[in-house]
Amino acid sequence: MTFRARHLLGIEHLAPEEIRSVLDLADRYVDLNRRTVKQSDALAGMTQINMFFENSTRTQASFELAGKRLGADVMNMAVAQSSVKKGETLIDTALTLNAMHPDLLVVRHPNSGAVNLLASKVNCAVLNAGDGKHEHPTQALLDALTIRREKGRIQRLTVAICGDIAHSRVARSNLILLGKMENRIRLIGPPTLMPSGVAEFGAEVYDDMREGLKGADVVMMLRLQKERMDGGFIPSEREYYHRYGLDAEKLAHARPDAIVMHPGPMNRGVEIDGEIADDINRSVIQEQVEMGVAVRMACMDLLARNLRAERGAKAAETYV
Ligand code: CP
């Protein structure tokens, strides 16, 4: 296993071989998670704190399950009932929790860069569970695992990422990961939802869904991220669905064996037709959720190994 990282803050810090190490270990955790007894001792004796400053269903639940299945003591900080509501800053909150000696801190925050800042202030390993429009690394890793298991590889595929690219940390992390693994990436959406500077990632940009989907192996749909929008970006949801919502007619332009993905939460009838989302022959949305637990177990296991090695080295220095 090659995985040198101290924290998991973004895909941009990972080398292709580190990404492969996460996916290989996650494959093993998929097998464990399908057993009746899903227990490992990879994090035995360790403490994991989950701090979610933004709503979450999939990411928070899967990080909690992942930690528990690996034998960690897991604490979910209830941000809504915490002293954050009395004005305590993110850094003071993190320093307070750091004084309780956690080993792993899982953080979601609405501000881009907040998790990186926090990682510079604490002694434990920090995992980014999504920061603003910046990155959502475990989402991109679970998407990569889903694609690799479905397509048998994670290279040389044509992947269409469709919808609100501008406000999406999922799109950004996927763009970086899929680029590192040498895939052809197409971004499809209205010009108002396309960030500037996408060309630097080597992606092709389309505003016509049918054109962009031609020959795609993977169709990744995104929600309109209204919580990060400042003003109106589309004429109406009805018009948006007509032009950019994935339905059977538009999907027919992709390869016949193309898979349909969505990170969730979905807005049926806005970016995706409900029947496509539920079509077990095309949609891998539930598989993505399953892979999420395994990928988060793999990430925390690998970070814990590095943390133990670092602490072992420091202890040896002290002894000398
Ligand atoms: N995909 C994702 O991040 O979902 P949640 O917001 O429910 O965690």
Residues whose N, C-alpha, C, O or C-beta is under 5 A from the ligand:
A	BS01	CP	N55 S56 T57 R58 T59 Q60 P263 G264 P265
